[in-house]
Amino acid sequence: MRNLFLLLVVATLSILTGCSMNENIETEDSFDEIRKIAWDFVKEQGWGTTSDGEWQSAEVQEIIMKDHFEILDLSYNGRTVLKVTFIDRADALVSTPVILIAPDTGQVVGYLLGE
C-alpha cells in the first residue's frame, strides 16, 4: 500500500513538472515578434555591430518606463512597456542599446544607449 502511494506521488509530480516546462517554452516563444521589431530598430540606427547578432536570444521583460530612457512616445512614460536586451559580443566596448516596445502597438517607444 505504501509503495502504491509513493508511485502515485511520483507520477503526479512528473505530470505537473512536464506541464510547467511546456508553459515556459510557449512563454519564451511568444516574444519573437517583439525581439524582431527591436532588432530591426537596432539595425536601422546602426547599433547592431556590438551585438552577437543572435536577436532570437534577446531577453524580454515587462517594466515601467521611466525618465532615464530616451522616450520617443511620451504617452508611455510611467506605463508598462517591454524591455528588449540583446547579448553583446565578447569584444564589444559599448553595449547594444536596450529597446522599449509598446505591448499594445508593437512600436518602439524608447531606448537606453549602451554603456
GUTIVEX-749514 format. One record per residue: residue in one letter; x, y, z of N, C-alpha, C in turn. Coordinates in Angstrom, 3 decimals. Layout:
sepa residu: A nx: X ny: Y nz: Z cax: X cay: Y caz: Z cx: X cy: Y cz: Z .
...
end
This chain:
sepa residu: M nx: 0.810 ny: -1.184 nz: 0.000 cax: 0.000 cay: 0.000 caz: 0.000 cx: 0.865 cy: 1.263 cz: 0.000 .
sepa residu: R nx: 1.924 ny: 1.220 nz: 0.787 cax: 2.820 cay: 2.371 caz: 0.867 cx: 3.500 cy: 2.608 cz: -0.487 .
sepa residu: N nx: 3.903 ny: 1.520 nz: -1.159 cax: 4.545 cay: 1.636 caz: -2.469 cx: 3.593 cy: 2.225 cz: -3.507 .
sepa residu: L nx: 2.328 ny: 1.878 nz: -3.437 cax: 1.328 cay: 2.409 caz: -4.359 cx: 1.163 cy: 3.916 cz: -4.152 .
sepa residu: F nx: 1.122 ny: 4.340 nz: -2.896 cax: 1.019 cay: 5.764 caz: -2.581 cx: 2.239 cy: 6.520 cz: -3.120 .
sepa residu: L nx: 3.428 ny: 5.978 nz: -2.918 cax: 4.659 cay: 6.603 caz: -3.399 cx: 4.660 cy: 6.690 cz: -4.920 .
sepa residu: L nx: 4.197 ny: 5.648 nz: -5.578 cax: 4.103 cay: 5.643 caz: -7.035 cx: 3.155 cy: 6.729 cz: -7.527 .
sepa residu: L nx: 2.017 ny: 6.904 nz: -6.867 cax: 1.057 cay: 7.948 caz: -7.243 cx: 1.649 cy: 9.348 cz: -7.070 .
sepa residu: V nx: 2.381 ny: 9.570 nz: -5.993 cax: 3.008 cay: 10.867 caz: -5.740 cx: 4.038 cy: 11.172 cz: -6.822 .
sepa residu: V nx: 4.887 ny: 10.215 nz: -7.144 cax: 5.918 cay: 10.409 caz: -8.167 cx: 5.279 cy: 10.661 cz: -9.535 .
sepa residu: A nx: 4.241 ny: 9.913 nz: -9.881 cax: 3.559 cay: 10.086 caz: -11.167 cx: 2.927 cy: 11.472 cz: -11.258 .
sepa residu: T nx: 2.302 ny: 11.923 nz: -10.181 cax: 1.664 cay: 13.243 caz: -10.164 cx: 2.706 cy: 14.353 cz: -10.326 .
sepa residu: L nx: 3.811 ny: 14.255 nz: -9.610 cax: 4.870 cay: 15.259 caz: -9.725 cx: 5.468 cy: 15.285 cz: -11.130 .
sepa residu: S nx: 5.615 ny: 14.131 nz: -11.734 cax: 6.153 cay: 14.060 caz: -13.099 cx: 5.231 cy: 14.758 cz: -14.090 .
sepa residu: I nx: 3.948 ny: 14.541 nz: -13.943 cax: 2.975 cay: 15.178 caz: -14.839 cx: 2.983 cy: 16.686 cz: -14.643 .
sepa residu: L nx: 2.995 ny: 17.156 nz: -13.404 cax: 2.997 cay: 18.594 caz: -13.130 cx: 4.262 cy: 19.255 cz: -13.638 .
sepa residu: T nx: 5.399 ny: 18.606 nz: -13.479 cax: 6.659 cay: 19.156 caz: -13.966 cx: 6.656 cy: 19.250 cz: -15.479 .
sepa residu: G nx: 6.166 ny: 18.252 nz: -16.152 cax: 6.093 cay: 18.272 caz: -17.612 cx: 5.209 cy: 19.386 cz: -18.118 .
sepa residu: C nx: 4.077 ny: 19.622 nz: -17.485 cax: 3.166 cay: 20.686 caz: -17.902 cx: 3.790 cy: 22.056 cz: -17.694 .
sepa residu: S nx: 4.463 ny: 22.270 nz: -16.562 cax: 5.054 cay: 23.582 caz: -16.307 cx: 6.203 cy: 23.856 cz: -17.271 .
sepa residu: M nx: 6.939 ny: 22.851 nz: -17.694 cax: 8.017 cay: 23.057 caz: -18.662 cx: 7.455 cy: 23.468 cz: -20.007 .
sepa residu: N nx: 6.336 ny: 22.901 nz: -20.429 cax: 5.715 cay: 23.283 caz: -21.693 cx: 5.225 cy: 24.717 cz: -21.664 .
sepa residu: E nx: 4.712 ny: 25.180 nz: -20.531 cax: 4.249 cay: 26.553 caz: -20.409 cx: 5.407 cy: 27.527 cz: -20.566 .
sepa residu: N nx: 6.584 ny: 27.223 nz: -20.009 cax: 7.741 cay: 28.096 caz: -20.137 cx: 8.195 cy: 28.211 cz: -21.586 .
sepa residu: I nx: 8.172 ny: 27.133 nz: -22.314 cax: 8.582 cay: 27.162 caz: -23.715 cx: 7.656 cy: 28.074 cz: -24.508 .
sepa residu: E nx: 6.345 ny: 27.964 nz: -24.288 cax: 5.401 cay: 28.807 caz: -25.004 cx: 5.607 cy: 30.270 cz: -24.668 .
sepa residu: T nx: 5.883 ny: 30.606 nz: -23.408 cax: 6.086 cay: 31.984 caz: -22.994 cx: 7.312 cy: 32.574 cz: -23.672 .
sepa residu: E nx: 8.407 ny: 31.822 nz: -23.727 cax: 9.621 cay: 32.322 caz: -24.357 cx: 9.401 cy: 32.586 cz: -25.841 .
sepa residu: D nx: 8.686 ny: 31.730 nz: -26.524 cax: 8.462 cay: 31.882 caz: -27.948 cx: 7.494 cy: 33.006 cz: -28.279 .
sepa residu: S nx: 6.651 ny: 33.420 nz: -27.346 cax: 5.642 cay: 34.426 caz: -27.634 cx: 6.240 cy: 35.810 cz: -27.875 .
sepa residu: F nx: 7.487 ny: 36.036 nz: -27.538 cax: 8.111 cay: 37.346 caz: -27.706 cx: 8.979 cy: 37.455 cz: -28.960 .
sepa residu: D nx: 8.967 ny: 36.453 nz: -29.838 cax: 9.813 cay: 36.512 caz: -31.029 cx: 9.525 cy: 37.728 cz: -31.899 .
sepa residu: E nx: 8.262 ny: 38.075 nz: -32.061 cax: 7.919 cay: 39.243 caz: -32.885 cx: 8.444 cy: 40.531 cz: -32.248 .
sepa residu: I nx: 8.354 ny: 40.626 nz: -30.921 cax: 8.871 cay: 41.795 caz: -30.196 cx: 10.385 cy: 41.876 cz: -30.363 .
sepa residu: R nx: 11.073 ny: 40.744 nz: -30.237 cax: 12.528 cay: 40.719 caz: -30.430 cx: 12.896 cy: 41.202 cz: -31.835 .
sepa residu: K nx: 12.154 ny: 40.752 nz: -32.838 cax: 12.438 cay: 41.109 caz: -34.231 cx: 12.220 cy: 42.603 cz: -34.468 .
sepa residu: I nx: 11.143 ny: 43.163 nz: -33.911 cax: 10.888 cay: 44.602 caz: -34.041 cx: 12.044 cy: 45.388 cz: -33.433 .
sepa residu: A nx: 12.471 ny: 44.986 nz: -32.243 cax: 13.577 cay: 45.676 caz: -31.576 cx: 14.869 cy: 45.536 cz: -32.372 .
sepa residu: W nx: 15.140 ny: 44.342 nz: -32.900 cax: 16.362 cay: 44.107 caz: -33.668 cx: 16.368 cy: 44.942 cz: -34.948 .
sepa residu: D nx: 15.233 ny: 45.026 nz: -35.620 cax: 15.141 cay: 45.852 caz: -36.835 cx: 15.434 cy: 47.311 cz: -36.513 .
sepa residu: F nx: 14.941 ny: 47.803 nz: -35.377 cax: 15.217 cay: 49.180 caz: -34.954 cx: 16.707 cy: 49.378 cz: -34.686 .
sepa residu: V nx: 17.315 ny: 48.414 nz: -34.003 cax: 18.753 cay: 48.489 caz: -33.715 cx: 19.547 cy: 48.577 cz: -35.016 .
sepa residu: K nx: 19.203 ny: 47.748 nz: -35.986 cax: 19.915 cay: 47.762 caz: -37.268 cx: 19.687 cy: 49.078 cz: -38.009 .
sepa residu: E nx: 18.453 ny: 49.588 nz: -38.006 cax: 18.156 cay: 50.857 caz: -38.679 cx: 18.989 cy: 52.002 cz: -38.108 .
sepa residu: Q nx: 19.241 ny: 51.959 nz: -36.810 cax: 20.005 cay: 53.012 caz: -36.145 cx: 21.517 cy: 52.811 cz: -36.278 .
sepa residu: G nx: 21.939 ny: 51.655 nz: -36.817 cax: 23.362 cay: 51.365 caz: -36.959 cx: 24.013 cy: 50.889 cz: -35.681 .
sepa residu: W nx: 23.232 ny: 50.354 nz: -34.767 cax: 23.738 cay: 49.927 caz: -33.462 cx: 23.996 cy: 48.433 cz: -33.384 .
sepa residu: G nx: 23.805 ny: 47.687 nz: -34.450 cax: 23.883 cay: 46.238 caz: -34.396 cx: 25.280 cy: 45.650 cz: -34.337 .
sepa residu: T nx: 26.310 ny: 46.475 nz: -34.484 cax: 27.672 cay: 45.949 caz: -34.553 cx: 28.206 cy: 45.444 cz: -33.209 .
sepa residu: T nx: 27.602 ny: 45.872 nz: -32.107 cax: 28.089 cay: 45.421 caz: -30.791 cx: 27.386 cy: 44.159 cz: -30.304 .
sepa residu: S nx: 26.289 ny: 43.791 nz: -30.959 cax: 25.533 cay: 42.606 caz: -30.574 cx: 26.167 cy: 41.360 cz: -31.168 .
sepa residu: D nx: 25.860 ny: 40.209 nz: -30.563 cax: 26.348 cay: 38.956 caz: -31.118 cx: 25.552 cy: 38.548 cz: -32.360 .
sepa residu: G nx: 24.508 ny: 39.307 nz: -32.701 cax: 23.728 cay: 39.047 caz: -33.903 cx: 22.620 cy: 38.025 cz: -33.732 .
sepa residu: E nx: 22.526 ny: 37.430 nz: -32.575 cax: 21.507 cay: 36.409 caz: -32.311 cx: 20.299 cy: 37.080 cz: -31.646 .
sepa residu: W nx: 19.508 ny: 37.807 nz: -32.425 cax: 18.377 cay: 38.552 caz: -31.860 cx: 17.346 cy: 37.636 cz: -31.207 .
sepa residu: Q nx: 17.293 ny: 36.365 nz: -31.627 cax: 16.312 cay: 35.433 caz: -31.064 cx: 16.563 cy: 35.152 cz: -29.580 .
sepa residu: S nx: 17.798 ny: 35.377 nz: -29.125 cax: 18.131 cay: 35.096 caz: -27.728 cx: 18.023 cy: 36.334 cz: -26.831 .
sepa residu: A nx: 17.519 ny: 37.434 nz: -27.363 cax: 17.376 cay: 38.649 caz: -26.556 cx: 16.405 cy: 38.407 cz: -25.406 .
sepa residu: E nx: 16.681 ny: 39.046 nz: -24.282 cax: 15.824 cay: 38.931 caz: -23.102 cx: 14.709 cy: 39.971 cz: -23.186 .
sepa residu: V nx: 13.486 ny: 39.567 nz: -22.881 cax: 12.335 cay: 40.470 caz: -22.900 cx: 11.715 cy: 40.488 cz: -21.510 .
sepa residu: Q nx: 11.523 ny: 41.704 nz: -20.979 cax: 10.929 cay: 41.872 caz: -19.655 cx: 9.897 cy: 42.985 cz: -19.702 .
sepa residu: E nx: 8.880 ny: 42.878 nz: -18.863 cax: 7.941 cay: 43.976 caz: -18.677 cx: 8.515 cy: 44.916 cz: -17.629 .
sepa residu: I nx: 8.520 ny: 46.208 nz: -17.935 cax: 8.993 cay: 47.216 caz: -16.982 cx: 8.079 cy: 48.439 cz: -17.070 .
sepa residu: I nx: 8.241 ny: 49.344 nz: -16.130 cax: 7.575 cay: 50.642 caz: -16.178 cx: 8.571 cy: 51.634 cz: -16.771 .
sepa residu: M nx: 8.176 ny: 52.320 nz: -17.838 cax: 9.081 cay: 53.286 caz: -18.484 cx: 9.321 cy: 54.465 cz: -17.543 .
sepa residu: K nx: 10.578 ny: 54.812 nz: -17.390 cax: 10.990 cay: 55.918 caz: -16.522 cx: 11.701 cy: 56.989 cz: -17.341 .
sepa residu: D nx: 11.968 ny: 58.114 nz: -16.698 cax: 12.576 cay: 59.263 caz: -17.371 cx: 14.006 cy: 59.036 cz: -17.837 .
sepa residu: H nx: 14.723 ny: 58.056 nz: -17.283 cax: 16.123 cay: 57.880 caz: -17.661 cx: 16.283 cy: 57.239 cz: -19.048 .
sepa residu: F nx: 15.183 ny: 56.807 nz: -19.659 cax: 15.218 cay: 56.296 caz: -21.027 cx: 15.051 cy: 57.448 cz: -22.010 .
sepa residu: E nx: 15.551 ny: 57.281 nz: -23.204 cax: 15.268 cay: 58.212 caz: -24.293 cx: 13.868 cy: 57.842 cz: -24.780 .
sepa residu: I nx: 12.893 ny: 58.687 nz: -24.476 cax: 11.491 cay: 58.372 caz: -24.748 cx: 11.089 cy: 58.947 cz: -26.101 .
sepa residu: L nx: 10.617 ny: 58.080 nz: -26.981 cax: 10.179 cay: 58.501 caz: -28.304 cx: 8.682 cy: 58.817 cz: -28.332 .
sepa residu: D nx: 7.922 ny: 58.246 nz: -27.418 cax: 6.485 cay: 58.483 caz: -27.323 cx: 6.163 cy: 58.772 cz: -25.857 .
sepa residu: L nx: 5.987 ny: 60.057 nz: -25.532 cax: 5.795 cay: 60.473 caz: -24.138 cx: 4.543 cy: 59.893 cz: -23.489 .
sepa residu: S nx: 3.597 ny: 59.442 nz: -24.277 cax: 2.377 cay: 58.869 caz: -23.693 cx: 2.658 cy: 57.567 cz: -22.950 .
sepa residu: Y nx: 3.830 ny: 56.954 nz: -23.152 cax: 4.180 cay: 55.705 caz: -22.472 cx: 5.006 cy: 55.930 cz: -21.213 .
sepa residu: N nx: 5.376 ny: 57.163 nz: -20.912 cax: 6.138 cay: 57.434 caz: -19.697 cx: 5.296 cy: 57.051 cz: -18.480 .
sepa residu: G nx: 5.827 ny: 56.177 nz: -17.635 cax: 5.119 cay: 55.695 caz: -16.459 cx: 4.215 cy: 54.503 cz: -16.721 .
sepa residu: R nx: 4.200 ny: 54.027 nz: -17.955 cax: 3.362 cay: 52.875 caz: -18.309 cx: 4.214 cy: 51.630 cz: -18.527 .
sepa residu: T nx: 3.565 ny: 50.480 nz: -18.547 cax: 4.252 cay: 49.210 caz: -18.771 cx: 4.646 cy: 49.077 cz: -20.227 .
sepa residu: V nx: 5.918 ny: 48.758 nz: -20.451 cax: 6.452 cay: 48.505 caz: -21.790 cx: 7.288 cy: 47.231 cz: -21.739 .
sepa residu: L nx: 7.681 ny: 46.748 nz: -22.901 cax: 8.541 cay: 45.572 caz: -22.987 cx: 9.977 cy: 46.031 cz: -23.249 .
sepa residu: K nx: 10.875 ny: 45.626 nz: -22.380 cax: 12.299 cay: 45.977 caz: -22.497 cx: 13.025 cy: 44.813 cz: -23.158 .
sepa residu: V nx: 13.711 ny: 45.099 nz: -24.273 cax: 14.440 cay: 44.069 caz: -25.009 cx: 15.933 cy: 44.338 cz: -24.856 .
sepa residu: T nx: 16.645 ny: 43.353 nz: -24.301 cax: 18.079 cay: 43.467 caz: -24.069 cx: 18.796 cy: 42.405 cz: -24.892 .
sepa residu: F nx: 19.726 ny: 42.844 nz: -25.737 cax: 20.464 cay: 41.932 caz: -26.604 cx: 21.775 cy: 41.514 cz: -25.960 .
sepa residu: I nx: 22.270 ny: 40.358 nz: -26.348 cax: 23.557 cay: 39.864 caz: -25.861 cx: 24.650 cy: 40.500 cz: -26.704 .
sepa residu: D nx: 25.663 ny: 41.043 nz: -26.036 cax: 26.762 cay: 41.716 caz: -26.726 cx: 27.877 cy: 40.746 cz: -27.091 .
sepa residu: R nx: 28.624 ny: 41.129 nz: -28.117 cax: 29.831 cay: 40.373 caz: -28.458 cx: 30.811 cy: 40.465 cz: -27.291 .
sepa residu: A nx: 31.657 ny: 39.474 nz: -27.176 cax: 32.627 cay: 39.446 caz: -26.077 cx: 33.600 cy: 40.619 cz: -26.148 .
sepa residu: D nx: 33.906 ny: 41.092 nz: -27.352 cax: 34.888 cay: 42.175 caz: -27.505 cx: 34.243 cy: 43.555 cz: -27.646 .
sepa residu: A nx: 32.959 ny: 43.676 nz: -27.390 cax: 32.260 cay: 44.958 caz: -27.529 cx: 32.696 cy: 45.927 cz: -26.436 .
sepa residu: L nx: 33.038 ny: 47.149 nz: -26.840 cax: 33.410 cay: 48.181 caz: -25.873 cx: 32.185 cy: 48.903 cz: -25.326 .
sepa residu: V nx: 31.135 ny: 48.986 nz: -26.145 cax: 29.876 cay: 49.617 caz: -25.753 cx: 28.772 cy: 48.604 cz: -25.983 .
sepa residu: S nx: 27.853 ny: 48.502 nz: -25.050 cax: 26.786 cay: 47.511 caz: -25.195 cx: 25.710 cy: 47.980 cz: -26.172 .
sepa residu: T nx: 24.987 ny: 47.027 nz: -26.706 cax: 23.879 cay: 47.312 caz: -27.604 cx: 22.783 cy: 48.015 cz: -26.810 .
sepa residu: P nx: 22.182 ny: 49.074 nz: -27.349 cax: 21.119 cay: 49.765 caz: -26.605 cx: 19.952 cy: 48.849 cz: -26.246 .
sepa residu: V nx: 19.338 ny: 49.147 nz: -25.122 cax: 18.121 cay: 48.474 caz: -24.680 cx: 16.963 cy: 49.144 cz: -25.409 .
sepa residu: I nx: 16.055 ny: 48.360 nz: -25.966 cax: 14.947 cay: 48.892 caz: -26.749 cx: 13.637 cy: 48.665 cz: -25.999 .
sepa residu: L nx: 12.766 ny: 49.666 nz: -26.007 cax: 11.470 cay: 49.587 caz: -25.343 cx: 10.361 cy: 49.536 cz: -26.385 .
sepa residu: I nx: 9.490 ny: 48.556 nz: -26.248 cax: 8.403 cay: 48.320 caz: -27.198 cx: 7.064 cy: 48.452 cz: -26.474 .
sepa residu: A nx: 6.110 ny: 49.127 nz: -27.107 cax: 4.751 cay: 49.208 caz: -26.559 cx: 4.075 cy: 47.854 cz: -26.758 .
sepa residu: P nx: 3.592 ny: 47.238 nz: -25.692 cax: 2.982 cay: 45.915 caz: -25.837 cx: 1.670 cy: 45.936 cz: -26.615 .
sepa residu: D nx: 0.989 ny: 47.083 nz: -26.625 cax: -0.309 cay: 47.153 caz: -27.300 cx: -0.194 cy: 47.455 cz: -28.794 .
sepa residu: T nx: 0.897 ny: 48.131 nz: -29.214 cax: 1.037 cay: 48.506 caz: -30.628 cx: 2.204 cy: 47.829 cz: -31.324 .
sepa residu: G nx: 3.175 ny: 47.340 nz: -30.545 cax: 4.371 cay: 46.746 caz: -31.146 cx: 5.317 cy: 47.780 cz: -31.721 .
sepa residu: Q nx: 5.164 ny: 49.037 nz: -31.323 cax: 6.027 cay: 50.116 caz: -31.800 cx: 7.151 cy: 50.380 cz: -30.812 .
sepa residu: V nx: 8.310 ny: 50.815 nz: -31.334 cax: 9.413 cay: 51.230 caz: -30.466 cx: 9.031 cy: 52.578 cz: -29.842 .
sepa residu: V nx: 9.055 ny: 52.631 nz: -28.517 cax: 8.654 cay: 53.855 caz: -27.818 cx: 9.781 cy: 54.474 cz: -27.002 .
sepa residu: G nx: 10.948 ny: 53.825 nz: -26.994 cax: 12.073 cay: 54.365 caz: -26.282 cx: 13.274 cy: 53.445 cz: -26.339 .
sepa residu: Y nx: 14.395 ny: 53.958 nz: -25.818 cax: 15.622 cay: 53.151 caz: -25.774 cx: 16.555 cy: 53.715 cz: -24.734 .
sepa residu: L nx: 17.562 ny: 52.959 nz: -24.399 cax: 18.617 cay: 53.381 caz: -23.499 cx: 19.929 cy: 52.996 cz: -24.148 .
sepa residu: L nx: 20.735 ny: 54.005 nz: -24.464 cax: 22.019 cay: 53.741 caz: -25.108 cx: 22.919 cy: 52.911 cz: -24.214 .
sepa residu: G nx: 23.737 ny: 52.084 nz: -24.826 cax: 24.652 cay: 51.220 caz: -24.092 cx: 25.774 cy: 51.994 cz: -23.437 .
sepa residu: E nx: 26.371 ny: 51.365 nz: -22.454 cax: 27.483 cay: 51.997 caz: -21.733 cx: 28.761 cy: 51.269 cz: -22.016 .
end
